[in-house]
Amino acid sequence: MQTHAMAETDPADETSLRYMGWRIVAALFLVQISIFGFGLYGQGIYVAELRRLNDWPTGLIATGSTLCLVLGSLLSMFVSDLLRWIGPRSLVLAGVAALATGLVLLASADSLLHLYAGFVVLALAWVGLGTITAAAIVGAWFDRKRGLAISLTFTGATFSGILLMPGLVLLVEATGFRHALDIAAAVLAIVLVPVVAIMVRFPRAGERRIAEAVHAAPPLSRADLLRDPGFWSLTAPFAFAILVQVAFIVHQISILTPVIGFQSAGGAVSLTTAMSLVGRITLGLVADRVDPRRAAAVSIFSQAAALSVLGFSTSTTGLFLACAVFGFSMGNLITLPALIVQREFPSNAFSVVLGLSIGIAGVINACGPATMGLLRDLTGGYATPIFIGVAIQVASALAVLAAPRATNAAVVLDRRMS
């Protein structure tokens, strides 16, 4: 009986709701709401409103969005080093400061140079608040429940579209674009700073059962991974599939507004992200019983089908249905790489593999907004870039199904551990 009582109060029991790791998940859930809401989904509003207010070409504004995502991805490859140097709390707080500052700069942008400065600062926010940082911190707290914990954390990205997007649209309509972003910056600082300061940290001695040290250098180098075909069979398909996804997210309001109006377009974005939540929950229920690569292929194919409808339909119902289908798989394309890494790579290489994969993929898919914007300007509409996106997604879905060859990284790790 005494042993059973001790087990129930074991501070390192991941299955207990009292386990500190679940509080970390809750705190980073809020962080993901903020960074995806203002750092990704909100960019659709920034592109549309900045074009309206300043009469700047869509391509030039979208290039700033791409600059933000590329720079953020490049810098995020070194998140594991930053976590060792300054710790998770300082890194996340710096990300909050960068996000608030970036919003203020975008709100007051009256020149392209000023605009790009805002996007650069927003890129720094992705380093401190993005998925690589969140996955690394959560992964330090979990072993057996790591996949579930990361999936729940990333659900915040979905809630950002459901909660923040319609709220930001209403705030823009009520107060104007510039005042809306200033208010948003103040609110997120007031909410996130105390939460992060109190909650976010690495586990202390006795708070986690497994023996590996969270601060230890990863056993696999980035050079090992870059030579590994299994790593590229994961990274390349997701990089190009999410390129199309990010492009659509950023341009969704601009694509839909001429057909259904600005407010309805905001509702379509909310529906898209609400379906992303449904998709995440569905994946969570079956994640342990399905092949994540096959799930990824189905997800990408469904998005290609939805984009095909968006390319020619003028029906409000058809467009909303297409957005719903697209959204169902949207969040899963962010979660599935972590599930594949967990299955195909050693546990103690999780952070470095996921960080490098998402970093490389992020540089590629960050080109999506600018590419779609430039193609839109060149062709006079969104039909051509949408159908190019369909072709890219079909190719990506086929590629992710290709079985990876022998994992050189795993061989390297086995040799180092022997």
Number of C-alpha atoms within 10 A of each C-alpha: 6 6 7 9 9 10 13 12 12 17 17 21 18 22 11 15 10 15 18 18 29 20 14 23 26 18 20 31 22 22 30 25 24 25 26 24 23 28 25 23 25 21 24 26 24 22 26 22 17 21 17 12 10 12 9 15 15 22 21 19 25 28 23 23 31 26 22 26 28 23 22 26 28 19 17 28 24 17 25 22 14 18 20 13 12 10 17 23 20 18 20 28 22 17 24 27 20 24 29 23 20 26 26 21 22 23 21 16 18 13 11 14 11 14 21 22 18 25 29 21 23 32 29 25 27 28 27 31 27 27 26 27 26 25 24 22 27 25 23 21 27 22 16 11 12 20 25 15 23 24 24 20 26 28 23 27 28 28 23 27 29 23 16 20 23 20 15 22 20 15 17 17 12 11 12 14 21 18 16 21 25 18 16 19 22 14 12 19 17 11 12 19 16 11 18 21 13 10 17 24 19 21 19 9 9 10 17 23 15 13 6 11 13 19 14 9 14 16 17 19 16 17 9 16 21 16 13 19 16 21 24 16 17 26 22 17 25 29 23 24 30 24 24 29 25 23 26 22 23 27 24 23 26 21 22 22 15 11 15 18 13 17 16 16 24 25 18 25 26 25 21 27 30 22 23 28 25 16 21 26 18 13 21 17 10 11 17 12 9 10 13 24 20 15 19 26 23 15 24 32 21 21 26 25 16 21 27 19 18 25 17 14 14 14 13 15 10 15 23 21 18 22 24 23 23 27 30 25 28 26 27 27 22 19 23 22 20 24 21 17 22 19 14 15 18 16 16 21 19 21 23 24 27 26 24 25 26 26 25 19 24 26 22 21 25 27 22 29 31 23 19 27 24 20 18 19 15 12 11 10 14 20 18 16 21 25 18 15 25 23 13 19 29 18 17 22 25 16 17 24 18 13 11 15 11 11 16 17 26 19 13 15 18 12 9 10 8 5
